[in-house]
C-alpha cells in the first residue's frame, strides 16, 4: 500500500508531524513501513509558459519555442511532440542539475540556440506520464511564472510504502491509513466538502436498473461526461502507485478515488445498453456461479466485487456509476468454490472494502464535478443494514492478555478513537461493536491487540512470567511421550527419521492406486506443480526418498516417518511408516563385503521392535499397487487391523530403480503405550522342549496358536515356530516344529511335569484341529 504525505493531508492535519515521526508511528501501530522515498525537484527548474512555437528549419521533429520565465523570455529548442503554445511547462534553466552528469548548458541544436530545457516528468525525478513534456496546471498550486517547482509542496512529496498484512483490508486506502493516524494522534478526520454540479434531470429519468436475487450492497448515480480530463496532480499520484494509464481518463479517475476512499467503484457507458422506452436499461442478477453480476442486453459486463469486465472508454455521453460492497468472507468462499476469473478488484473485496458506499459514490461525484462533469440528481440504492455482533469484554481479561494494567477509561478512549461503538459499560465489563470496515475484529484477543497497537508495544513493561504448575498430563502430552519412545526404538533398529511434505503428486497417487482428496477440497495454489495435492499415504514420499538416495550412490536406506495423512474428505489422521531398501547390513569382513538384502521376516522384526507387539495375517484385499501380491500381511493390534506390511511391488521398484524394498504403514493411534511394570521372575531352571507336529499346508499357524493359547497353562512361558518341513511323502501336509520354554515359579520341573504339559498340548491340538505328532 502506497501513500504520500500530501495525499494523507487531504484527510488529516499532520502538518506538525514530521515524516520520520509518521513512519515510526505507522510501524508502532502495526502498519510496517517498507520504504520511504522523498521526491525533491532540483533547483533552477521553474514555471514557464510557451508563448510561441515554430518548426525547426533543419529538423522535422524539433520545435523552436519562446518561453516566458517571468523575468525574461528564453528561446528553447524542444523535441517533444506534445508541446503547444499557451502551455505552462517546467523549464530547467541554464545551470540546473537534473542528475548525475546532467547539467543544463546553453547549446546550439542544428544551428539554433537553445537556452534551457522543457522537461518531462521523468527528467524531474517524477513517475512517467507520457513520452513528451509534462504540462503544468493549477492542481499543484497557483502557477507563477519563474517560480521554482521545488517550492510547490504537492510536487515535492514524501512517498511511504506500507507492507500490510492480509487482515488489514481497511488500510488499502488513503482514508484507511489516515483513520489509523487520527486514532493514534487523537486528531479528527477532514471531511470533504460537497461541490457537485447537479443536472436538473434525475437518474430515474435516464436509467432503469432492475435488480433481483442479489446479496451485494449497491448504490448508483448517473453523470454526463464531456471532454473529460483529470488534473496533473491526480495523474502523478496515480503513476506513483502504478495505476496511471495514459489516455484513459475515466478509468484513471476510478482508480484515484478507489485508492483514496477504499470503496469498490465501477462505471458503465449508456451506449452499452439499448434504449427501452427512452431509458437506458440495465439489470443486476446472479450468474450461473451464483455471483451478483451486472448485465446490459443479457451481456455480462461485470461480476460485482470479483471481476470488472466492461471496457471503460473515454467518450462523451451518459454514464452510470456503481459503488458496491460484498462481505469478504462470503465472496471469498464463493470464489473458492466456483473458481471464476478474478481481477485486482477481488483482491480488495476479499480483504474488506469500505462498506460506506453512499459516502464513496458522493466522493467520486464530487471529484468528477471538479472537472466539469454534470451529475444527475438522485440515486438508486439497494442497501441492507450491516450489523456487527457485539463483543463482551472484561477489563481484567484484557489486562491479563496485555500483561499490564490499563485503566478502563483509557480502554474506552482508545476504542472510541478507533471508531468502536461502546454499547454498554457496567463495572469492569464492556460491550463493544467494531466499526463496519474492521472485518478482522472477531473476539477479545483482537480488541486487546488494538489497544496494544495504540499504546505501543514498547510501552508495555516486561515482567517475570508467573507459572502456576497444573496437571499437564493429557492426550497431547501422552502422544508426545509415545512418539518419542517409538522414535528412539526405531532409531535403535537402524531406521533414520525423515520428514517430508504433507503434499505430494496427485498423478503418482492415482498411478499407484492410492485414494486422493476430492477435487472440491484439493489445493488451489500448490507451492510447485509436483506437490499438487495432500498426501493420502506416507509411503510415496518415503519411496522417493530412497530413490533419491540410490541415485546418489547409497545402496541401502532405512527410513521412518511419523506424520499426518488425509483421506478423500481431507480428514487428518496420524500414521507411522517404515521403509527399508537394499542390504540388511553394512559391507564388512563378517559378510565378505556381500551383505544379504533384507527379507520380509527381518524387516517385520525391526518394525515389531520399534512399535511393540503385533500379529500378522495375510491380506485379503490389496488396494494399491505398492503391495506385493505374495509377500504381504495386515498388522493386527488388539484384534483390529492397524496397518499393513509388505514387500514393495517389483514394478514400483523398477520405476524408482530400487533393490529389494519392504514397506509398512501403521495407524499411530493404535500403537500401544502400556507402562512396563517390574515383576518377580522364577529362580528355577527353564526347560526347552521341541514339538514336531503334522498339519495341513493350508492351515495357518495362527489357528494353531489360538488353540495352544486356550490352554492357559502358567508353565508355558514362551513358544515359537522354528522350522517348517515338507516332502513328497507328506503330500498335502507339512511338519511344523514348535519350541516351548517351560518354567515353574515354585520348583524345578521334572520329566513327569514336562510330559504332562506336552501331552495336554497334543490332546487339544488333536481334539480341535486333528493335528498329531510327527
C-alpha positions, -999 to +999 in steps of 0.1 A: +000+000+000+015+034-011+005+067+005+020+101+001+023+127+028+003+154+009-024+129-001-028+120+036-031+157+044-064+158+024-079+136+052-060+145+083-039+175+095-004+162+101+014+195+093+031+195+127+043+159+125+075+151+106+076+123+080+101+103+100+078+105+131+049+094+109+069+063+098+078+055+134+041+058+143+030+036+114+055+009+125+044+010+161+007+006+152+013-024+130+014-007+096+050-016+088+068+009+066+087-009+038+102+021+022+103+059+022+111+080-008+113+118-007+107+135-041+126+168-044+127+187-077+161+202-084+167+240-080+167+262-111+136+244-125+109+270-128+074+275-142+074+287-178+048+295-204+051+287-241+044+319-260+053+308-295+062+276-313+075+271-348+092+242-366+129+240-366+141+247-402+166+219-402+148+192-382+112+179-386+110+166-350+123+198-333+104+229-324+117+264-316+098+277-286+097+312-270+092+306-233+082+332-207+101+326-175+086+356-156+117+378-155+128+371-191+118+352-223+141+324-235+144+306-268+144+268-262+145+241-288+122+212-278+118+178-294+085+168-276+056+162-299+030+174-273+045+210-268+019+237-277+015+274-274-001+286-242+011+257-221+026+261-186+056+239-185+086+231-162+118+247-175+153+237-164+173+269-167+210+271-176+230+257-146+202+234-134+215+199-124+189+172-131+210+142-122+245+127-123+264+144-151+232+160-164+238+198-162+218+222-184+240+243-206+235+268-234+236+249-267+230+251-304+208+224-319+211+222-357+224+258-357+196+272-334+204+285-299+187+268-270+188+283-235+173+257-212+152+226-214+114+220-212+112+189-190+093+157-189+081+142-156+109+116-155+136+142-161+123+159-129+125+126-110+088+121-111+069+090-124+064+087-162+032+102-175+038+102-213+065+103-239+066+141-240+069+170-217+049+175-185+022+201-188+015+220-156-018+231-142-032+247-110-037+214-093-002+217-079-008+253-067-011+287-083+012+288-113+036+318-111+060+323-140+096+320-128+087+303-095+108+272-088+090+239-088+109+229-056+086+255-039+054+235-048+049+211-019+024+189-038+051+181-063+078+176-037+061+148-017+072+120+006+061+086-006+056+059+020+051+022+011+034+001+038+035-037+040+000-046+050-010-080+065-039-097+047-063-089+076-059-051+073-080-046+042-094-014+059-060+002+053-060-004+015-068+033+010-055+068+020-086+072+042-079+039+060-043+049+068-055+084+078-080+068+102-052+049+120-031+080+124-061+100+136-068+074+163-031+074+174-027+112+175-062+119+187-069+140+156-101+145+136-105+134+100-111+161+075-145+155+058-147+165+021-170+194+012-196+187-014-194+208-046-214+187-070-226+201-104-262+187-104-283+184-136-320+193-134-329+158-145-327+129-121-312+095-125-347+079-127-354+099-159-324+084-177-316+050-163-335+018-152-317-007-130-337-038-124-324-059-095-334-094-084-319-121-061-287-104-051-266-102-020-244-071-026-250-036-012-252-013-043-255+024-050-259+041-084-256+076-097-257+089-132-234+115-148-229+133-181-193+134-192-179+157-220-143+163-229-132+149-195-096+153-184-083+149-148-055+171-134-018+168-132-016+161-095-040+131-098-020+117-127+013+120-108-003+103-077-017+075-099+017+070-116+033+068-081+010+039-071+014+023-105-022+028-117-018+056-143-029+047-178-024+074-204-054+084-224-078+066-201-091+095-181-123+078-168-105+047-156-078+068-140-105+088-121-119+055-108-085+042-097-077+076-080-109+076-059-108+039-050-072+044-037-084+075-018-116+062-002-112+024-003-146+015-018-152-006-049-164+016-078-173+009-114-187+028-143-209+018-173-214+036-205-250+042-216-240+030-251-237-005-237-275-006-232-303-005-258-329+022-251-360+009-235-390+033-235-364+062-237-345+048-208-311+031-206-319-003-191-295-024-170-300-054-148-284-069-117-288-107-111-269-138-102-249-155-129-246-193-133-220-194-105-243-175-081-222-143-083-240-110-084-234-096-119-243-065-139-260-070-173-269-050-203-288-066-232-281-100-215-244-094-218-225-098-186-205-065-180-191-073-146-191-098-117-196-073-088-167-073-065-149-101-084-141-090-120-149-058-138-151-070-174-165-038-190-140-018-211-141+019-200-136+041-230-131+079-228-161+091-248-188+117-243-222+108-230-242+095-201-226+071-176-238+050-147-216+050-116-217+019-093-205+016-058-206-019-043-198-038-011-196-075-006-189-093+027-153-105+024-158-139+039-189-147+018-173-136-015-140-154-007-159-187+000-179-183-032-149-177-054-131-206-037-159-229-045-167-217-081-133-205-091-144-178-115-118-155-132-109-127-108-091-093-111-075-069-087-110-058-076-114-092-059-081-086-040-097-055-024-131-071-019-119-102-003-098-083+022-126-060+031-135-028+011-152+003+025-188-006+034-199+030+034-207+031-003-230+061-001-202+083+011-179+067-015-201+075-045-207+110-033-169+115-030-165+103-066-192+126-079-176+154-060-142+146-076-157+144-111-175+177-107-141+195-103-135+187-140-169+198-154-188+166-151-225+170-146-243+147-121-279+138-124-298+143-092-309+115-070-295+080-067-306+044-067-296+025-036-300-012-027-287-014+008-291-039+037-283-029+072-250-043+082-248-051+118-217-063+136-220-087+165-215-072+200-184-085+218-184-088+256-152-077+272-138-080+307-113-053+316-095-078+338-093-103+309-079-076+286-053-067+311-043-103+316-038-106+278-018-074+276+002-082+307-002-047+321-030-028+339-048-004+316-075+017+332-110+012+320-114+048+309-082+046+288-095+014+271-128+032+263-109+062+249-087+041+227-116+021+214-137+052+208-108+068+188-107+037+166-145+042+160-156+012+181-191+016+194-193+011+232-228-001+237-228-007+275-204-001+303-211-017+337-184-022+364-154-039+348-174-051+317-177-035+283-200-044+254-185-031+221-191-033+184-163-029+159-167-004+130-181-020+099-148-016+080-129-036+106-137-071+092-108-087+111-122-079+146-138-111+160-130-115+197-114-101+228-079-111+216-084-089+185-095-060+206-066-064+230-043-062+201-059-029+190-053-015+225-017-026+224-012-010+190-024+023+202-004+022+235+027+010+217+043-024+223+075-007+235+054+009+263+043-024+277+067-032+306+083-066+308+077-086+339+086-121+351+064-149+338+044-164+366+038-201+360+012-220+381+020-256+378-010-277+370-016-313+359-003-313+324-009-350+317-034-352+288-037-369+255-014-345+238+014-350+264+009-388+263+011-387+225+044-368+226+059-393+251+047-422+229+060-405+198+095-400+214+095-436+227+087-450+192+113-427+176+140-439+199+131-475+193+131-471+156+165-454+157+178-483+178+167-506+150+187-487+124+159-466+109+166-430+102+139-405+109+128-383+080+103-355+075+086-350+041+060-325+028+023-332+036+019-326-002+026-350-030+019-357-066-018-364-074-008-381-107+015-405-089-011-413-062-036-422-089-010-442-109-003-465-079-040-468-069-040-447-038-071-427-029-069-389-035-085-359-019-118-348-035-112-322-062-135-297-044-113-300-013-079-300-030-051-274-032-058-243-052-024-228-054+003-256-049+038-244-040+051-264-070+033-284-097+049-317-085+033-312-050-003-305-061-023-324-036-025-336+001-008-369+007-030-399+015-001-421+024+034-416+038+049-443+016+051-425-017+073-398-002+095-424+015+099-444-017+110-412-035+134-405-006+150-440-010+152-435-048+170-401-043+195-419-020+200-446-046+207-421-073+234-406-051+251-440-047+236-451-014+225-487-020+209-493+013+184-470+030+161-474+060+137-446+070+107-440+092+083-410+094+056-401+119+032-377+101-002-367+090-021-380+060-055-371+047-085-391+034-106-382+004-127-358+026-094-341+039-099-356+073-065-359+090-050-390+107-016-397+121+004-426+108+039-441+112+056-456+081+088-476+077+108-485+046+140-505+042+156-508+007+186-529-002+212-546+021+204-555+057+239-546+070+269-527+060+297-543+040+323-557+063+346-587+069+318-607+086+298-608+053+328-608+030+317-574+016+285-590+003+257-584+028+223-600+021+193-580+012+167-575+039+138-600+038+102-600+050+108-616+084+139-595+092+120-563+083+090-574+103+112-580+133+127-544+131+092-529+129+080-550+158+110-539+179+101-503+171+063-502+178+057-531+200+039-565+198+015-572+169+003-601+149+004-607+111-024-621+090-024-624+052-041-595+034-075-605+018-077-572-002-049-552-018-060-517-025-028-501-040+000-511-064+027-508-038+018-540-021+034-573-033+008-599-041+026-627-023+046-611+005+021-590+025+002-590+057-021-570+078-008-558+111-031-567+139-031-550+173-058-560+199-077-579+172-080-549+149-062-541+116-038-513+124-019-512+091+000-534+067+035-546+060+046-558+026+074-561+001+073-533-024+059-545-057+087-552-083+072-529-109+074-500-084+110-509-076+117-508-113+100-474-116+122-460-089+154-481-096+153-497-062+166-531-049+145-554-027+124-530-006+099-535+022+073-511+035+049-507+064+023-481+074+006-483+108-021-461+125-001-443+152-031-440+175-034-478+177+001-484+188+001-493+225+020-473+250+015-496+280+036-490+311+062-516+319+058-529+354+085-548+372+076-583+384+093-612+401+109-639+380+114-676+387+147-687+401+141-723+389+156-737+358+139-735+324+132-765+302+133-763+264+111-788+246+107-791+208+074-805+194+071-816+158+036-819+145+019-827+112-005-801+099-023-794+066-004-770+043-034-747+040-037-743+078-025-710+092-002-710+122-024-685+139-051-712+142-026-735+160-015-706+182-051-698+191-056-734+203-024-735+223-032-702+240-065-715+251-048-739+275-036-710+296-010-732+313+012-710+335+042-733+329+043-723+292+064-691+293+070-689+256+068-708+223+079-701+187+076-718+154+112-726+145+110-749+114+088-759+086+095-791+066+077-809+037+085-836+012+067-858-013+059-884+014+039-858+034+018-848+004-007-821+014+008-820+049+039-804+064+059-807+095+060-779+120+085-777+148+075-756+177+099-748+205+084-744+240+100-728+270+087-742+302+093-730+337+077-731+372+077-703+397+077-729+426+100-758+417+123-773+392+103-792+366+106-829+365+101-851+334+067-860+345+056-823+347+071-816+313+054-846+297+021-837+312+023-802+296+032-816+262+005-842+264-021-815+271-009-796+241-011-826+218-045-836+232-061-803+225-045-800+190-058-834+182-093-826+195-097-791+179-076-794+147-070-831+142-032-825+144-009-853+155+026-858+165+050-864+136 
